[in-house]
């Protein structure tokens, strides 16, 4: 119980450092309030929640430690953490994108030094996620130490189940948001330089291809399955809503577009678990292009 209180105090101190050392220090011309709202999300709400939560923890420690389990049942952590954890991948991506701004990069380095933090802000933002996911472990330790005949054991068991369910919900929401980011192209498009800047030998408008659904690597290609499997030329496949781009990464990081296959006119066929073919009259003519994956199975 004492460990729970001590780690809670340390956690609040970490949140306070982020609040005072970054949010109110970074100038608006380096990071606008709209961008801060994404990067820091509702960190202020989480801070306020845990200040009150810690006061109640300390009161329970003084009066009756058995009441701590009930405190987890009456404190609404789900509302705050569901929002923060779902936003966290987006926050990190935005921060990484903005670090191309040398002025902001210098400001963040100065904030980190002033706060005496060994970790950069991007790594500090994961602290609330780690904390809420750690509560089930802390409660499990308490349950293990609690005698089976203790009257508070039932409440402790219920609190553990409650926090495990919260952790599962948060993990599921995080995965859904990460998948959503992939579907809308945010993961790939946030790279530096952007996808639009990396593509060469492509005269079209990237926006007309639709949303980027997936980026697949490790393909070999040829005009038949045997040649594809024997090929030493590696390809990426950029799968968009309306088309697939077959590209090759150059030493300078550029993506040389080799072929474009339009979804509405292409025919796809699975040859085996590692190989599939594409026919698109607009691209392949009477030929069929085969793609052999060298790293993972294509089929079930």
Number of C-alpha atoms within 10 A of each C-alpha: 16 11 9 16 18 12 13 19 16 11 19 18 14 16 21 16 18 22 16 13 20 21 20 11 13 19 13 13 9 17 19 11 14 10 16 18 14 17 25 20 20 16 22 15 13 18 20 13 16 19 16 11 18 19 13 16 25 20 14 18 16 9 10 11 15 18 17 22 23 14 17 21 16 9 12 11 17 16 10 17 21 18 16 26 24 20 20 23 19 18 22 19 16 18 20 16 16 16 13 12 12 11 14 18 16 13 17 21 15 15 22 19 14 11 14 11 16 10 11 13 18 17 10 15 23 15 13 21 18 11 13 18 17 14 19 20 13 14 23 17 12 18 20 10 10 15 11 11 8 9 11 18 19 14 19 24 15 15 24 23 15 15 22 20 14 20 21 13 14 22 17 13 17 20 14 13 18 19 16 14 17 18 18 18 19 19 19 18 16 14 13 12 13 12 15 13 11 17 18 15 11 15 8 8 9 14 10 11 18 15 18 24 21 19 16 13 18 15 25 22 25 18 14 15 21 12 15 21 19 12 15 11 12 17 24 20 20 19 21 23 16 16 20 21 21 22 22 21 15 11 7 7 11 16 22 19 21 14 16 19 21 20 16 9 13 17 14 14 11 14 15 13 13 17 22 20 21 18 20 20 15 12 17 16 9 10 13 19 20 26 29 30 22 15 10 12 12 15 11 4
